[in-house]
């Protein structure tokens, strides 16, 4: 439980395509990728600052 299978992933992609349309999906994916990158950088910085404090 907790992992997404191929069928569920395809269903989610179809729903996104219907909701946002084909033209907006690349920009949506790009913004999600940027948000994920920024989140990971923030985590990395937090871990590094915690290590420096020790």
N, C-alpha and C positions, 0 to 999 in steps of 0.2 A: 504494500500500500504506500502511496506517496509518489510513485514514479508515474510519469505520463507515457502512455503507449503511443504507438503510431496512429491508431485510429482516433484517439482523443486529440492528438496534435493536428491531424488533418481537419477534424471538426472545428477546432479553434481557429485555424487558418481560414477556413471557409466562412465562418461567422465574421471574422475581421474583414475579409474581402467584401462581404455583403454590407457591413456597417460603414466602412470607410471608403470603399471603392478602390479600384486598381491604381489610380493616380496618387492617392495619398499614402499608400502603404510604404513605399520606399522612404519617404520623409519620416513617417512614424517609426519605422525600423531604425533609421539613422538616429533619431532622437532618443529612442530606447537604448541604443548602443552607447551613446554619449553619456546618458544617465548612469548606466551600469559601470562605465569606465570611471566616472567621477566618484561613484560610490566606492569602488575598489581602491582608488587612490586615497580617499578619505580614511578607509580602514587601514591601509598600509601606513599612512602618516600617524594615525592613532597608535598603532602597534609600535612604531619606531619611537614615538615620544614616550610611551610607557616603558620601553626598554631603556631609554636614556635616563629616566627618573630613577630606575632601580640601582 
